[in-house]
Amino acid sequence: MESFLENAETRNSRDQANGQINAFIANVEDLTSALKDVNAPEIARVKAKVKMALSAAKSALADGAAQVRTQARQVSANTDSFVRDNPWQVVGIAALIGLAVGVFAGRRTN
């Protein structure tokens, strides 16, 4: 149960961080498009650097998402394999979890 909560908390933190990163990227893109008419050499250099950084950030986000999908598929395949190879152990584990939830729920109502 504790590892499930940690995974949910980790997932929530990651989703928040991804949302903030995506918002930051959108803001930077808006800024660079607003500065497109400014022809100063210093601004042009900064815009070029920002565009390269944005490209790298987008690539890193895409790579991270691909890695998460790959890991999720692997975990799913491993879980499926375990359940198929050990059906009675899975039934026993599920029964124990159900029993524990029942005991804890019964204690809370008293």
C-alpha positions in Angstrom: 0.0 0.0 0.0 2.8 2.4 0.9 4.6 1.8 -2.5 1.3 2.5 -4.3 1.0 5.8 -2.5 4.6 6.7 -3.3 3.9 5.9 -6.9 0.8 8.0 -6.9 2.7 10.9 -5.3 5.6 10.5 -7.7 3.2 10.4 -10.6 1.4 13.5 -9.4 4.6 15.4 -8.9 5.8 14.4 -12.3 2.6 15.5 -13.9 2.8 18.9 -12.1 6.4 19.3 -13.2 5.6 18.4 -16.8 2.7 20.9 -16.8 5.0 23.6 -15.5 7.6 22.8 -18.1 5.1 22.8 -20.9 3.7 26.2 -19.6 7.3 27.6 -19.5 8.0 26.4 -23.0 4.7 28.0 -24.3 5.6 31.3 -22.6 9.1 31.3 -24.1 7.7 30.5 -27.5 5.3 33.5 -27.1 8.2 35.7 -26.1 10.3 34.7 -29.1 7.4 35.3 -31.5 6.7 38.7 -29.9 10.4 39.6 -30.5 10.4 38.4 -34.1 10.2 42.0 -35.5 13.1 43.2 -33.4 16.3 43.2 -35.5 19.0 44.1 -33.0 22.0 41.7 -33.3 22.0 40.9 -29.6 18.3 40.0 -29.7 18.9 37.8 -32.7 21.6 35.9 -30.9 19.5 35.4 -27.8 16.5 34.3 -29.9 18.8 31.7 -31.6 20.0 30.4 -28.3 16.4 30.3 -26.9 15.2 28.4 -30.0 18.0 25.8 -29.6 17.2 25.5 -25.9 13.5 25.0 -26.6 14.2 22.4 -29.2 16.4 20.5 -26.7 13.7 20.8 -24.0 11.0 19.5 -26.3 13.3 16.6 -27.3 14.0 15.8 -23.7 10.3 15.8 -22.8 9.5 13.5 -25.8 12.4 11.1 -24.9 11.2 11.0 -21.2 7.6 10.3 -22.3 8.8 7.5 -24.6 10.9 6.0 -21.8 7.9 6.1 -19.4 5.8 4.3 -22.1 8.5 1.7 -22.6 8.8 1.1 -18.8 5.0 0.8 -18.5 4.8 -1.7 -21.3 7.6 -3.7 -19.6 5.9 -3.7 -16.2 2.6 -4.7 -17.8 4.3 -7.6 -19.6 6.0 -8.7 -16.5 2.8 -8.5 -14.5 0.9 -10.4 -17.1 3.6 -13.1 -17.2 3.6 -13.4 -13.4 -0.2 -13.8 -13.3 -0.2 -16.4 -16.0 2.6 -18.4 -14.5 1.4 -18.1 -10.9 -2.4 -17.8 -10.9 -2.9 -19.4 -7.5 -0.4 -17.2 -5.8 -2.1 -14.2 -7.3 -5.5 -15.5 -6.0 -3.9 -16.0 -2.5 -2.4 -12.5 -2.5 -5.7 -10.9 -3.6 -7.5 -12.9 -0.8 -5.0 -11.7 1.8 -5.3 -8.1 0.6 -9.1 -8.4 0.7 -8.9 -9.9 4.2 -6.7 -7.1 5.4 -8.9 -4.4 4.0 -11.9 -6.1 5.6 -10.2 -6.2 9.0 -9.1 -2.6 8.8 -12.6 -1.5 7.6 -14.2 -3.5 10.4 -12.0 -1.8 13.0 -12.8 1.7 11.8 -16.6 1.2 12.1 -16.3 0.0 15.7 
